[in-house]
Amino acid sequence: MRAAIYVRVSTDKEEQKQSLENQKDLFINLLTEKGWDLFDIYLDVQSGTKTKKRPQLKRMIEDAKMKKFDIILAKELSRLARNGQLSYEIKNLAENRGIHILTLDGAIDTLTGNTQMFGLYAWMYEQESQRTSERVKAALRVTAQGGKFKGSIPPYGYYVENGVLKIKDDFTPNVVRRIFNSYLSGKGYDSIARELLEEGVPTPSMIAGKRNVSPLWHGSSIRVILENPHYIGNLVQQRETSISVTTEKRKKNDPSDNVIIENTHEAIISKKDFEVVQQLIAERKRKRPYAKKHLFTNIAFCADCGKSMHFKKNRNGYVCGSYNKYGYTQCSDHLVKENELVEFMSNHIKKMFSAFSTRSTQKEIKGRFTKLTQLDKKRLSDIQKEIENIKKDKTVALRMKIRGEIQDEEYRMLIEDNGIQITKLNEEKVKIEKRLSYHKKTIDFKKIMQPFEQFVQNPVLDEEILHKLIKRIEIEADGSPRIYYRFPDPHVPSTFVQP
């Protein structure tokens, strides 16, 4: 019996760490008593109402779908989920994969058929979480009504002192003033963002000290600053709330439910300028034209940064999306004229049709296909050996853990690393097996040539024929295209022939 142990604590506080150690000890004792094998330990430090912030639960669910273990162990059902829907999703998944669920409190034990109380426990835990959430929301509203800033991160240009917003004594307030003045002078969100990026001005996320932040200013970041009433000295809170305790989604509250307290702190922007900016935002939104979709939109991409190519009317062609939005700091223009791209693609498609019509090309494709098949089979064999070796390592590690020869943290890290390796190997294995399932079929060159023949008979490169033939076009720095065809037969690599 391969066991998956799921452990969850709500916080990383010291008393929770002790709870975590106690749970792990209980499970190790159970495994030793039952003689079961430990497949993996899935550990989350997070609330139990949502899966989005619980990466280990998500990993366990994916492993369960692949039937990597035979039983899920948890201290109690609330450790797995405080969300009724999620509880039943886990239960149904386990039943469909023939996986048992056992909780140490004895409430759930599918080995003995003890599941009749599952629904009641799931409902009770969700109601408990909902009541806690409502109490927290009420407390936050009271704090907001008291005129204290309750957000975790103050607006750009401010810092918090005893719940009051104070203007920073650095460059950030001037950046805010500059953003408002630039918008009032007629510049758009993206234009302002691009200027700040080119000058290397730190972004709000960088100032807030967030992890893995990007130095890129976005138009959306500029708009958030322009629409923030905190900059005129008013405290406006409770503008949005979570839809329910079981979802990450949030909704905007009705303006009448906002908590607004005027003149709680020093303003960076005058009320008059702020009001004019809001009027301009509303007017420009109404006047904004719908962007015209061009022939190579959503099919042409920058070969260097991977961003989609944007059509620029003043250049009669396409430029890299990163360059268009952020300038030379992120990429070069990769300019390609639309008429030149149409001509190149038309000629290339005709050459591809001629190439596929020859026996030599068909023979070459079949030869490459045979070689790829052999490589896939060898890799599949190697993957299986790697997985078996990792499993042996995990068995040895469990025995060392039980004998006290390695520490808990060392053991956990080893198990997590092995689990990640096995997951990646299994994902690769599935892809290879899918490819090999096509190996028994014969390449249908007639089917491959049909869309090419359709274009040759009517050589008009419109959106329909383009998307039927082409999967992706990558534009090099000098404007030359690299073409990936959408072959109907999976045997043929999309970039096999470049006439």
N, C-alpha and C positions, 0 to 999 in steps of 0.2 A: 504494500500500500504506500503510494507516494503521496506525501502530505505537503500541502501549501499552507503556511502559517501566515495569517493576516493580523497585524498588530497596528493599532492606531491610538495615538494620544492627541489631545486637543491642542496642547501647547508644548513648548520646549523648556518650560520652567522646571526647576529642580525636582519638585514633588512628582511631576509628570514623568521625568526621567526614571525615577524610582519605580513608578507604575509600569513603565516600559520594561525594566529589568525583571520585575516580578512576573509579568506576562510571559516573557521569553523563558524564564525558568520553569514555569508551569507547563509550557509546551514541550520543552526538552524532556521533562520528566515523563510526560504522557507518551512521547515517541519511544522513549527507552522502555516504558512499561508494555506498550503494545507491540514493540518490535517493528514499527513502521519506519520508512525511509523519509528523510526530509528532502523535499524537492527544492523549496526556496522559502525565504522569509520576506514578506512584503510589508514594509514599514512606512507609515505615513504619519506626519505630525500636522494634523489639520482637522477642521470640523468634519462631522460625518454626514452633513446634509447634501453635499455636492461632490461630483466626481471630477470636475474640471481641475480642482486644486489638489487632487489626490493621485499623483502619477503612479504610485505603486499599486493602488487598487485597479487603475486602468490596465497596468501591465499584467496583473493577476487575471483580469477578465480576458485579456487577449491570450494568455497562456491556457486558460480554461477552454477557450474556443478550439485550441489545438490539442486538447486532451493531454496536457503535459503532466497532470497529476490526477490523483484519484479521490482526494478528499480535501476540503477546506476547513481549517481549524481557526476559530476565533473565540475570544473570551466570552462574548455575548453578541447577540444580533446587532446591538447598537454600535459595536465596534466596526461592523461591516457597513451599516447604513442607518441613518436616522431619517431616511426618506423612503416612504412606503413604496413608491414606484421603483426606486433603485433596488430595494430589498427583493421585490418580486422579479426584477430583471435578473438578479444574481441567482435566485432560486430556480427560475425557469431555465437559465443557461446551464446550471449544474445538472438539472434533471435531463435536459436534452443531450448532454455529453456524458451522462452516467457518472457524475461526480457527486460525492456525498458532502454534506455540511454538518459539522459538529461544533456546538458551543460548549465551553467548559462549565457554564452555569446549568447545563442539562436541559435548557429550554428547547433547543433544536438538536435533533439527532436522527438524521435520515437513515443511519445504519439500522436502527430499530423501528423506523417508521414514525418517529415522533415529530410530526410537522403540523399537527392540527392547530397549534397555537401561533403559528407563523404570522398569520394576518393580524391577530390581536397585538402581538409584540411590535410589528412594523408600524401599526397605527399609533400605538402608545408613544413610541420613540419620536415619530414625526410631530405629534401634537406637543410633546414636551419641548422640542426644538422650536416650534412655531411660537409657543408662549414665551420662551426665552428671547427670541428675536423681537417680539412685540415689546417686551420690557426694555430691551436695549434701545429700540427706536424711540420709545417714550422718554427715556433718560436723555438721549441725544437732543430731542426737541426742547426739553427743559433747559439744557445747556445752551442751545442756540438762542432761546428767548431771553437768556440772561446776558446776551450781548457778547458772548465769548466765542472766538473762532474755534470750531471743533474739528476742522479738517486736519488730516495728517500732514499735508504739504501746503504751505502758504502760497499765495499767488506770486508769480515772478516779480521781483522788486521789493518784496516784503519779507519780514521774519516775524516770528511769534514770540511775544514776551508776556507771560501770565495771561494767556488767552486773548491778547490784544495784538492786532497787526501793527507793525512798526516799519517805516521805510528804511531800507538797507542803506548803509553808507558805502556804497560801491557803484559800479557802472550799471547795474540792472535797472534801477528806476529810469535812467536816461534811455535805456533800450526801449522800455515801455513807452516813454514819451515819443521817441523816434518812430515807433510803430504806428502810433496814432497820427502823428504829423504826416508820415508817408502816405497813410490811407487817405487822409484829408486832402493831400495834394494830388490824388488821383491814381496812385499805385494800387495794384491788386495784391491779394494774399501771397501768391506764388512769387511775384516780383520782389516783395519785401523779404520773404523767406530766403530767396536766392542771394540778395545783397548781404544779409546777415551771415549766411553760410560762407560766402566768398571772403568775408572779413574775419571769419573764425570766431564769431561771437558765440559764447557757450549757450546751449539750449536750456529751457526750463528743467528738463530731466537731468542734465548734467549739473546744474546748480543745486537740484534737490538731492544729488548724490545717489541716484538710482543705479542699480546694477545693470551691466551690459547695455549702457545707453549709447545711442547713436548721436553723432555730432550734427546730424542733418536737421535743419529747420524745415518744417512742412507748412504749407498754406493753412492746413487745419489748426496748427499751433498758433499761427498769427490770428486766426479768427477767434479762437478761444480767448486770447488776450483782449481783443477788441470788444468782445461781448461781455467781459467780466465787470460787473458793477462794483466790485470791491475797489476798483481804481478811482472811484469818485468818493470814497470814504464811507460807503454803505456796506453793512454786513448783510448779505443775502444767503441764507442757508435753507436746508431741506428742499432743495430744488429737484431732487430725484430720490427714488427709493427702490429697493429690490422688490420684484414682483411677488416672490414668495421665498421662504427659507430654503426651498429645494432647487432653486435655479440661480444662475449667475446673472441673469438678465435683469436690467433695471429699467424703470420707466420714469419719465418726467412728471413731477407733481403738477397739479393745476396751480397757476400763479397765485391763486387765492390761498393756497396752503403753504406758500413760501414764508419763511420767517425773515422779515425785513426790518432792520434796525438802522436808522440813518445816523450819519456822523459819529460812527464808533471809532474811527481812526483817521489819520491824516491822508488826504487824497493825493494821488500822483497826477491825475487827469481832472481837468475842470468839468463840471456837470454839463456846461454848454457844449464843449467839444465832444463829450461822450454822447450826448443826444444827437448831434449832427452825424456822428459816425454810425449810430444805429439807424438813422434815416437813410444814409447812403447804402448801408448793407441791404436794407429792405428794397431800395430802388434798384440797385444793381442786380439783385436776385430776380426781380421781375423782368428786367431787361435782358438777362443772360440768354443768349441764343443756344439752341440745341446744337451740339457739335456734329458736323457732318461726318459720316462714316466713309472712309476712303477704302479703295480696293484692297490694300495690304494691311489695313488695320486688324490687329489681333492675330496676324500670321507672320509679320516681319518683326524680328527682335535683334537687339544689339548683340553681336558675337562676343563682346568683351564683358559687359556687365549683366547681360541677360534681360534687360528691360525692353519693353515693347517700343517700337519705333513710332514717333509722332509725326503726323503730316503737318508741314508748315507751308502755308499758301505763298508766303513771300519768297520761299526758296524752291517752290514747285517740286517738292519732294519730301523725304522723310529724314528725321534726325533722331538720334538716341534719346529715349525718354528721360534718362538720368541727366544728360547734358541739357535737354530742354528745360528741365525743372530746376536743376541745381548748378548748371554751368560746368566749366572746365575742371572744377575741384573733384568731380565724381567720374567724368568720362569725356571723351571727345565726341564731335558731332556725328561721325559715321554717315555723313550725308550721302543719299542716293536719290537721284532724280526719278520721279514716278514714271515718266515716259520711257526712260532708259531701262528701268526695272521691268516694265511691261514687255519691252522688246526683247530683253534678255530671257525672261521667263518663257515667252512664246517660242523663241528659237530653241531653248533648252528642252522644252516638252516635245518638240518635233524630233530632236536628236534622240531623245529617250525612246520614242516610238520606233525610230529606225534601229536603235541598238537592240531593243527587245525582240525585234523581228528576225535577228540573225541567230543561227544555230550556235555560233561560237560564244555569244553572250549567254544564251540559255545554258550551255554546257558549263560555263564559268560559274554561273549562279548555283547550279546543282553541285558543283565541286566544292564551292565555299560552304554551301549548306551541309554537305557531308562532313566537312572538317569541323564546323561549328557543333554538329551533333556529337562527334567524338569528344570534343573538348568539354561539352556539357556533361556527358556521361562520366568522364574522368573527374570533373569537379564535384559531381553528385556523390561519387564514391569517397572523395577526399572529405567532403562535408560530413558524411556519416561517421567517418573515422574520428574527425575532430570532435563531434558531439559525444561519441562514446568515451573519448579520453577526458572530456570535461566532466562527464557524469562520474567517471572513476575518481577524479580529483575531488568532486563534491562528497562522494562517499567517504573518502579518506578524511576530508575536513570535518565531517560530522563525527566520525569516531574520535578524532583529535579533540574536538570540542567537548564531547561527552567525557573524555578522560582528563579534561582540563589542561591540555597541552597548548591550546591557543586561547587568546582572550576573545571576549564577545565581539568587540569592535572589529578585530582582525578577521574573525570568522564571518561577520556580517558583510564586511567589504568584499571578502572572497566570494561569498555566495551571490552578492549583487552583481559582481563583475562576471561570474560564470553565467548567471541568468541572462545578462545582457548579451553575452557572446552566443549563448544557445538561441536566444530570440533572433538575433541577426542571422545566424546560420540557418535556422528554420525558415526565415523569410526568404533567404536566397534559395533554399532548397525548393520551396513552393514555386518560385518563379521558374527555376530550371525544369522542374517536373511539368509545369504548364507548357514550356517550350517543347519538351520532349514528347508531349502528347500529340504534337503536330507532326512529329517525325515520320509517322507511318503514312502520312498523306503524300500525294504527288503534287508537285508545284504546277498550278494551273496558269500557264502563260497566256492563254486566251483570255482568262478573266483579268489578268494584270493589264493586258493591252487595251481592253475595252474603253476605259476613260481616255487614254491617250489617242485612240482612234477617233473617238468622238470629237476631240479638239482638232485633230488634223483635218477632219471633214468640214468643221466649222471653226476656223481659227480666230475665235473671239474670246479673249481672256476676261471673262466676267467673274463675279463673286462665286457663282455656283460651280463652275468648272475649276476655279482656283482651289476652293476648299475640298473639292472632290479628289483632286490630284495631289495637293501639297499639304503636308502636316505643319511645316515650319520653315521659315526662311531666316537665316542669320546673316546680318550685314557686317562685313569686316570694316576695319577702320578706314580703308581706302574706298569704301562703298561697294566692294564686290560681294555678291551674294553666295551663300552656301545653302544648298537646297536639300530638304528632307522630304521625300515623297511619302504619300499615304497609300502604300501598296495594299490591295485587298487580301493578299496572301501573306500570312505572318512569317513565311520562310524567307522572304526577301528583305534584307536589311534596307532601311529607308534611305541610306546614302550610298547604296552599292555602286551605282554607276554615275560618273560625272563626265558626260561627253564634252 
